[in-house]
């Protein structure tokens, strides 16, 4: 009995040590722990991981967490200096916070030259840059593309909408629940959920989050109009609290006529195993508001943890892994396997493999979308807190509007702005 307990204790201690920076495996390999989230392309590239491990004499362990938990775990690991992870999955929502707090090592210091950092699309690199220092290697990006049921549009002789007014008319035309909903938009609270999707509308109606003095002003008349429009979309959706996956699941199930969603969701829409409309979808650039057409941009990448890499050996090993994971070879592998939109390199989007993998209509829509991309959220350390609070207020409005209850947009925005001013000390 004592022997069994001793063995169990030894195993527990050993497993714990594997997460301590600098610990090596029995084969004298450096161990790199990667904090990430479940995505199709990660599962794909994980099968090729042994080739990297053998070449570099480095063991790599992926630790998967859902998106919101991934963000909170990386923040906790970095802020407490626990250093359990050498590589963080980062995104546009937390780069500023991690940079200001010195939680990330500048990526170019350790990104291997052989993997050609200059091949990454410059606008994507810019999103992972703060105060002129780049902290992550981009691995995927999102921008909004219009997905519409081409069969329904052709049946009714409906033209593809070019403006937000036309878009809403189309949504109302097709809305016939529960068989078919006009659209499906994100309503679930969160700076990376409903607020992320709402932010382009704020700009397209002439609103902004901060004025030239850094004072929150997203309770302006323009902001109210943006919320009014978004609520109309919510009213013609299957639910007022959809997540991004809920919205696309409804579209892929044939229950929605038109959506504007992230370009990379097209891989799921094209998949006949998960989409009943895979051969019935048309694609176009986003519709334009009073201030023109604007697409939000999201960029996800990999960064090197300061706490997790106290030694030069670990920093070099983490850089090598990030270089391999985001390499040209792996991007083409993703294209061939049906995950070609989760990429960030200029050479990939110009490759014959990419051209062969996607309809010309979609490629054109993505090209046009990339011309109008903007960072619509705030790249400041306080953004997650401000955005999450606004997300709660928006969800409350959406839920009341959907249920036919009374609601006060101005009061909700005033509340959110007051909170933002308190956070920013304005």
C-alpha positions as CSV (number, residue, x, y, z in Angstrom):
1,X,0.0,0.0,0.0
2,X,2.8,2.4,1.0
3,X,4.6,1.5,-2.2
4,X,1.5,2.3,-4.3
5,X,1.1,5.6,-2.6
6,X,4.8,6.4,-3.2
7,X,4.5,5.6,-6.9
8,X,1.3,7.7,-7.2
9,X,3.0,10.6,-5.5
10,X,6.0,10.3,-7.7
11,X,3.9,10.3,-10.8
12,X,2.0,13.4,-9.6
13,X,5.2,15.3,-8.9
14,X,6.6,14.3,-12.2
15,X,3.6,15.5,-14.1
16,X,3.6,18.8,-12.2
17,X,7.3,19.3,-13.0
18,X,6.6,19.0,-16.7
19,X,4.8,22.3,-16.5
20,X,7.7,24.1,-14.8
21,X,9.9,26.2,-17.1
22,X,13.2,24.6,-17.8
23,X,12.3,21.0,-16.9
24,X,13.4,18.6,-19.6
25,X,12.1,15.2,-20.5
26,X,13.9,11.9,-19.9
27,X,15.3,12.1,-23.5
28,X,16.9,15.5,-22.5
29,X,14.4,17.4,-24.6
30,X,13.2,20.9,-23.8
31,X,9.4,20.8,-23.1
32,X,7.2,23.6,-24.6
33,X,3.7,24.0,-23.2
34,X,1.3,25.8,-25.5
35,X,-1.9,27.4,-24.1
36,X,-4.4,27.4,-27.0
37,X,-8.0,26.8,-27.9
38,X,-9.7,24.0,-29.9
39,X,-9.7,24.8,-33.6
40,X,-9.8,22.5,-36.6
41,X,-6.4,23.6,-37.9
42,X,-4.7,22.8,-34.6
43,X,-6.0,19.3,-34.8
44,X,-4.7,19.1,-38.3
45,X,-1.2,20.3,-37.6
46,X,-0.9,18.3,-34.4
47,X,-0.5,15.2,-36.6
48,X,2.6,16.7,-38.1
49,X,4.1,17.8,-34.7
50,X,6.4,14.7,-34.4
51,X,8.4,15.9,-37.4
52,X,9.2,19.2,-35.6
53,X,9.9,17.5,-32.3
54,X,12.3,15.0,-33.9
55,X,14.1,17.7,-35.9
56,X,14.6,20.2,-33.0
57,X,14.8,17.8,-30.1
58,X,11.9,19.6,-28.4
59,X,8.7,18.1,-26.9
60,X,5.6,20.2,-27.4
61,X,2.3,19.8,-25.4
62,X,-0.9,21.5,-26.5
63,X,-3.3,22.6,-23.6
64,X,-6.7,23.3,-25.1
65,X,-9.3,25.6,-23.4
66,X,-12.4,27.3,-24.8
67,X,-11.9,30.8,-26.0
68,X,-13.0,32.8,-23.0
69,X,-11.2,30.4,-20.6
70,X,-8.1,30.5,-22.8
71,X,-8.0,34.3,-22.4
72,X,-8.5,34.1,-18.6
73,X,-5.9,31.4,-18.1
74,X,-3.2,33.2,-20.1
75,X,-3.9,36.4,-18.1
76,X,-3.7,34.5,-14.8
77,X,-0.6,32.6,-15.8
78,X,1.2,35.8,-16.9
79,X,0.0,38.1,-14.1
80,X,0.9,35.7,-11.3
81,X,4.2,34.8,-13.0
82,X,3.3,31.2,-12.7
83,X,5.0,30.5,-16.0
84,X,3.3,27.1,-16.7
85,X,3.1,27.9,-20.4
86,X,5.9,28.9,-22.7
87,X,3.7,29.9,-25.7
88,X,0.4,31.8,-25.5
89,X,-2.4,31.9,-28.0
90,X,-3.0,35.7,-28.3
91,X,-5.4,37.9,-30.1
92,X,-6.3,41.5,-30.9
93,X,-8.2,41.9,-27.7
94,X,-5.3,41.3,-25.3
95,X,-2.1,42.3,-27.1
96,X,-2.1,45.8,-25.5
97,X,-2.7,44.4,-22.0
98,X,0.0,41.8,-22.4
99,X,2.5,44.3,-23.9
100,X,2.0,47.0,-21.3
101,X,2.4,44.5,-18.5
102,X,5.6,43.0,-20.0
103,X,4.0,39.5,-20.3
104,X,5.3,38.8,-23.8
105,X,8.7,38.7,-25.4
106,X,9.1,40.6,-28.7
107,X,8.5,37.9,-31.3
108,X,11.1,39.0,-33.9
109,X,13.9,38.5,-31.3
110,X,13.3,34.7,-31.5
111,X,11.4,34.0,-34.7
112,X,13.8,31.9,-36.9
113,X,14.9,33.7,-40.1
114,X,14.4,30.5,-42.1
115,X,10.6,30.9,-41.6
116,X,10.4,34.3,-43.3
117,X,8.5,36.7,-41.0
118,X,8.3,39.3,-43.8
119,X,5.9,37.0,-45.7
120,X,3.1,37.7,-43.2
121,X,0.5,40.2,-44.3
122,X,1.5,43.6,-43.0
123,X,-1.9,44.7,-41.7
124,X,-2.1,41.4,-39.7
125,X,1.3,42.0,-38.1
126,X,0.2,45.5,-37.2
127,X,-2.6,44.2,-35.1
128,X,-0.2,42.2,-33.0
129,X,2.1,45.2,-32.6
130,X,2.0,47.7,-29.7
131,X,4.1,50.9,-29.6
132,X,6.0,49.7,-32.6
133,X,7.0,46.4,-31.1
134,X,5.5,43.2,-32.5
135,X,4.6,40.6,-29.9
136,X,3.1,37.7,-31.9
137,X,3.3,35.8,-35.2
138,X,-0.1,35.9,-36.9
139,X,-1.6,32.5,-37.7
140,X,-5.1,33.5,-38.7
141,X,-7.3,36.5,-39.2
142,X,-11.0,37.3,-39.6
143,X,-12.9,39.9,-41.5
144,X,-16.6,40.1,-42.4
145,X,-17.9,38.6,-45.6
146,X,-21.6,38.4,-46.7
147,X,-23.0,34.8,-46.9
148,X,-26.3,34.5,-48.6
149,X,-28.7,31.8,-49.8
150,X,-28.2,32.1,-53.5
151,X,-31.0,29.7,-54.3
152,X,-33.5,31.8,-52.3
153,X,-32.3,35.1,-53.8
154,X,-32.6,33.7,-57.4
155,X,-36.0,32.2,-56.6
156,X,-37.4,35.6,-55.5
157,X,-35.4,37.8,-57.9
158,X,-33.6,39.6,-55.0
159,X,-30.4,41.5,-55.7
160,X,-27.4,41.2,-53.3
161,X,-27.7,44.2,-50.9
162,X,-25.0,46.9,-51.1
163,X,-26.1,49.1,-48.2
164,X,-27.3,48.5,-44.7
165,X,-30.8,49.7,-45.6
166,X,-31.0,47.2,-48.5
167,X,-29.6,44.5,-46.2
168,X,-32.4,45.1,-43.6
169,X,-35.0,45.0,-46.4
170,X,-33.7,41.6,-47.5
171,X,-33.7,40.3,-44.0
172,X,-37.3,41.3,-43.5
173,X,-38.3,39.9,-46.9
174,X,-37.1,36.4,-46.1
175,X,-38.0,36.3,-42.4
176,X,-40.6,33.6,-41.9
177,X,-39.9,31.8,-38.6
178,X,-39.6,29.2,-37.5
179,X,-38.9,27.7,-40.9
180,X,-36.6,30.5,-42.0
181,X,-35.1,33.5,-40.2
182,X,-33.9,36.6,-42.0
183,X,-30.5,36.7,-40.4
184,X,-28.5,35.5,-37.4
185,X,-26.3,37.9,-35.4
186,X,-24.2,37.6,-32.3
187,X,-26.1,38.8,-29.2
188,X,-24.2,36.9,-26.5
189,X,-22.5,39.2,-24.1
190,X,-18.7,39.8,-24.2
191,X,-16.0,42.1,-25.6
192,X,-15.2,39.3,-28.1
193,X,-18.8,38.4,-28.8
194,X,-21.7,40.9,-29.3
195,X,-19.4,43.9,-28.9
196,X,-16.9,42.7,-31.5
197,X,-19.7,42.2,-34.0
198,X,-21.4,45.5,-33.1
199,X,-18.3,47.6,-33.4
200,X,-18.3,48.0,-37.2
201,X,-21.9,49.2,-37.0
202,X,-20.9,51.9,-34.5
203,X,-18.3,53.2,-36.9
204,X,-20.5,52.9,-40.0
205,X,-23.1,55.1,-38.4
206,X,-20.5,57.7,-37.5
207,X,-19.9,56.7,-33.8
208,X,-16.7,56.0,-32.0
209,X,-15.6,54.6,-28.6
210,X,-13.3,57.5,-27.6
211,X,-12.9,61.1,-28.7
212,X,-9.6,62.8,-29.6
213,X,-8.9,63.3,-25.8
214,X,-9.5,59.6,-25.0
215,X,-12.9,60.3,-23.4
216,X,-15.6,57.6,-23.9
217,X,-18.3,58.9,-26.2
218,X,-20.1,55.7,-27.4
219,X,-23.4,57.1,-26.0
220,X,-23.7,59.6,-28.9
221,X,-26.7,59.9,-31.2
222,X,-24.7,58.0,-33.8
223,X,-24.1,55.2,-31.4
224,X,-27.8,55.1,-30.5
225,X,-28.6,54.7,-34.2
226,X,-26.1,51.9,-34.5
227,X,-27.8,50.0,-31.6
228,X,-31.2,50.6,-33.1
229,X,-30.1,49.0,-36.4
230,X,-28.5,46.1,-34.7
231,X,-31.6,45.5,-32.6
232,X,-33.6,45.2,-35.9
233,X,-31.2,42.4,-36.9
234,X,-31.6,40.8,-33.5
235,X,-35.4,40.8,-33.9
236,X,-35.0,38.8,-37.1
237,X,-32.6,36.2,-35.7
238,X,-33.3,32.8,-34.1
239,X,-32.4,34.1,-30.7
240,X,-31.2,37.3,-29.0
241,X,-28.2,35.7,-27.4
242,X,-26.5,33.7,-30.2
243,X,-22.7,33.1,-30.1
244,X,-20.7,33.1,-33.3
245,X,-21.0,29.3,-33.6
246,X,-24.7,29.4,-32.9
247,X,-25.3,31.9,-35.7
248,X,-23.3,29.9,-38.3
249,X,-24.8,26.6,-37.1
250,X,-28.3,28.0,-37.9
251,X,-27.1,29.3,-41.3
252,X,-25.5,25.9,-42.2
253,X,-28.7,24.2,-41.1
254,X,-30.6,26.1,-43.8
255,X,-32.6,28.1,-41.2
256,X,-31.2,31.6,-42.1
257,X,-31.3,33.6,-45.4
258,X,-28.3,35.9,-45.0
259,X,-25.5,36.7,-42.6
260,X,-22.3,38.8,-42.5
261,X,-19.7,36.7,-40.7
262,X,-16.0,36.0,-40.5
263,X,-14.5,34.8,-43.7
264,X,-12.9,31.8,-42.2
265,X,-16.4,30.4,-41.3
266,X,-16.6,29.6,-45.0
267,X,-14.6,26.4,-44.5
268,X,-17.5,25.1,-42.4
269,X,-20.2,26.3,-44.8
270,X,-18.5,24.5,-47.7
271,X,-18.3,21.2,-45.8
272,X,-21.1,18.9,-46.9
273,X,-20.7,16.9,-43.7
274,X,-21.8,19.9,-41.5
275,X,-23.7,22.1,-43.9
276,X,-27.0,21.4,-45.8
277,X,-26.5,24.5,-47.9
278,X,-22.9,23.9,-48.9
279,X,-23.8,24.2,-52.6
280,X,-26.4,27.0,-52.2
281,X,-24.3,29.9,-50.8
282,X,-23.2,33.1,-52.5
283,X,-20.6,35.5,-51.2
284,X,-20.1,39.3,-51.3
285,X,-18.4,42.1,-49.6
286,X,-20.1,43.7,-46.5
287,X,-22.9,46.1,-46.9
288,X,-22.1,49.8,-46.5
289,X,-23.5,52.2,-43.8
290,X,-23.8,56.0,-43.8
291,X,-20.0,56.2,-43.4
292,X,-19.2,53.5,-45.9
293,X,-18.5,49.8,-45.7
294,X,-16.3,48.7,-42.7
295,X,-15.1,45.3,-41.8
296,X,-13.8,44.6,-38.3
297,X,-10.6,42.7,-38.1
298,X,-9.5,40.0,-35.7
299,X,-6.0,38.6,-35.7
300,X,-5.0,35.5,-33.7
301,X,-1.3,34.6,-33.2
302,X,1.3,33.0,-31.0
303,X,3.5,34.8,-28.5
304,X,6.4,33.9,-26.2
305,X,5.6,34.1,-22.5
306,X,8.0,36.1,-20.3
307,X,7.1,34.1,-17.2
308,X,7.3,30.8,-19.0
309,X,10.6,31.4,-20.6
310,X,13.1,32.5,-18.0
311,X,16.1,30.9,-19.9
312,X,17.5,31.6,-23.3
313,X,17.1,27.9,-24.1
314,X,13.3,28.1,-23.6
315,X,13.0,31.4,-25.5
316,X,14.8,29.9,-28.5
317,X,12.7,26.7,-28.3
318,X,9.4,28.6,-28.1
319,X,10.5,30.8,-31.1
320,X,11.3,27.7,-33.1
321,X,7.9,26.1,-32.4
322,X,6.1,29.3,-33.4
323,X,8.1,29.5,-36.6
324,X,7.3,26.0,-37.5
325,X,3.6,26.2,-36.6
326,X,3.1,29.4,-38.7
327,X,5.4,28.2,-41.6
328,X,4.6,28.4,-45.3
329,X,4.6,24.6,-45.5
330,X,2.0,24.3,-42.7
331,X,-0.2,27.0,-44.2
332,X,-0.4,25.1,-47.5
333,X,-1.1,22.0,-45.6
334,X,-4.2,23.8,-44.1
335,X,-5.3,24.9,-47.5
336,X,-5.2,21.4,-49.0
337,X,-7.0,20.0,-45.9
338,X,-9.9,22.4,-46.2
339,X,-8.8,25.0,-43.6
340,X,-7.1,27.4,-45.9
341,X,-8.7,30.5,-44.5
342,X,-7.0,30.1,-41.1
343,X,-3.8,31.6,-42.6
344,X,-1.8,34.8,-42.6
345,X,0.8,34.7,-45.3
346,X,0.8,36.7,-48.5
347,X,2.4,33.7,-50.4
348,X,-0.5,31.5,-49.3
349,X,-3.3,33.7,-50.5
350,X,-1.4,34.1,-53.8
351,X,-0.8,30.3,-54.2
352,X,-2.4,28.1,-56.8
353,X,-3.5,25.8,-54.0
354,X,-5.6,28.6,-52.5
355,X,-7.1,29.6,-55.9
356,X,-8.1,26.0,-56.5
357,X,-9.6,25.5,-53.1
358,X,-12.2,28.3,-53.1
359,X,-14.8,29.7,-55.4
360,X,-13.8,32.8,-57.4
361,X,-16.8,34.7,-56.0
362,X,-15.5,34.1,-52.4
363,X,-11.9,35.0,-53.2
364,X,-13.1,38.3,-54.7
365,X,-15.3,39.0,-51.7
366,X,-12.3,38.4,-49.4
367,X,-10.1,40.7,-51.4
368,X,-12.7,43.5,-51.3
369,X,-13.2,42.9,-47.6
370,X,-9.5,43.2,-46.8
371,X,-9.5,46.7,-48.4
372,X,-12.0,48.0,-45.8
373,X,-10.8,46.2,-42.7
374,X,-10.3,48.4,-39.6
375,X,-9.5,47.7,-36.0
376,X,-12.9,48.7,-34.6
377,X,-12.3,47.8,-31.0
378,X,-9.9,49.6,-28.7
379,X,-6.4,48.4,-28.4
380,X,-5.8,49.5,-24.9
381,X,-5.2,47.3,-21.8
382,X,-8.6,48.3,-20.3
383,X,-10.6,47.2,-23.3
384,X,-11.6,43.7,-22.1
385,X,-13.1,45.2,-19.0
386,X,-14.9,48.0,-20.9
387,X,-16.0,45.8,-23.7
388,X,-17.3,43.1,-21.3
389,X,-19.4,45.6,-19.5
390,X,-20.8,47.1,-22.7
391,X,-21.6,43.5,-23.8
392,X,-23.8,43.0,-20.8
393,X,-25.7,46.2,-21.5
394,X,-26.2,45.3,-25.1
395,X,-27.4,41.8,-24.3
396,X,-29.9,43.2,-21.9
397,X,-31.3,45.5,-24.7
398,X,-31.3,42.6,-27.2
399,X,-33.2,40.3,-24.8
400,X,-35.8,42.9,-24.0
401,X,-36.3,43.9,-27.6
402,X,-36.7,40.3,-28.7
403,X,-39.3,39.6,-26.0
404,X,-41.3,42.7,-27.0
405,X,-40.5,44.5,-23.8
406,X,-39.6,48.2,-23.4
407,X,-36.0,49.2,-23.4
408,X,-33.9,52.4,-23.2
409,X,-30.9,52.4,-25.5
410,X,-29.7,55.9,-24.3
411,X,-29.8,54.9,-20.7
412,X,-27.9,51.6,-21.3
413,X,-25.2,53.4,-23.3
414,X,-24.9,56.2,-20.7
415,X,-24.4,53.5,-18.0
416,X,-21.7,51.8,-20.1
417,X,-19.9,55.1,-20.8
418,X,-20.0,56.1,-17.1
419,X,-18.3,52.7,-16.3
420,X,-15.7,53.2,-19.1
421,X,-14.9,56.7,-17.7
422,X,-14.4,55.3,-14.3
423,X,-12.1,52.5,-15.6
424,X,-10.1,55.0,-17.6
425,X,-10.0,57.7,-14.9
426,X,-11.7,60.3,-17.2
